[in-house]
């Protein structure tokens, strides 16, 4: 993957987010064509991971996108393939360690500065995407980071 291709994928992920898609949807859709996955289907598969999984503010949606993409890239397809499963887990752990190093956490609530699990899970209603929302949320930067981490993995492999 060239630097130009990386920038195109990263920009596509951020553009998806700015168009109203969730963090996970934005990251997965930016790379879905590489795996023969229709962008609409990719967005549907990733939809429930927004807001830190169903707006519970658990694992960051952008990070969940990395995990989904690693599965598409190197996930095993035979249940008894422990070696393949282990290889996939290693890639996931390596990329998530990179994300944690860059972003301080893998947890949505921590990234957003929300204190306490109860406060984080008190609503399933998606936030309105207003100019104020985009000013106060670091999410676009997290989507960019996740897309760049995955693109860099592809470039190096």
Phi, psi and omega in degrees: 000125181281166178300321179296316178296321177299311181299321178297317179294315180298314179297322178298318179298313180296318178299320177302313180298315182292341176275000175109356178284155178290166182302312181295314178304317184298316181288311183297316182296330181292341182239356190303324182297334179296340184245016179070021182259122177302137183300322179295316178295321178300317179294324178292315180299321184273352189302320184286353183269357180292157179065028181074042181076097177061029181063025175275354177064036177269237182295131180310136180299322178298321178292319176301324177299318176301314182299316179298317181293323176297319176300317177295325184281317187219016180293144179283154181243355177249127182302329183272002183277078181295324180295316178295319178297316180296320179297319178295315179301322179297315179298315178303310182298319179296314182289324178289328174297320177297317179296317179296320178298317182285325190246356176087340181195161171255356187262124182307311182301319180292319178298321180276352180076026178274127181266129174084134181297319183301314179296323183293332186252016188282358181206139175263358184283123180295143178291144175292137180271088180250172177302322179295319178305309184293331179289325188262352183253137176274008191299319180300321178292326179288323175297315178301314180300312181298315180296320180292319178299315181291318179298321179296320175302314180298319181297322186275343187280000000 
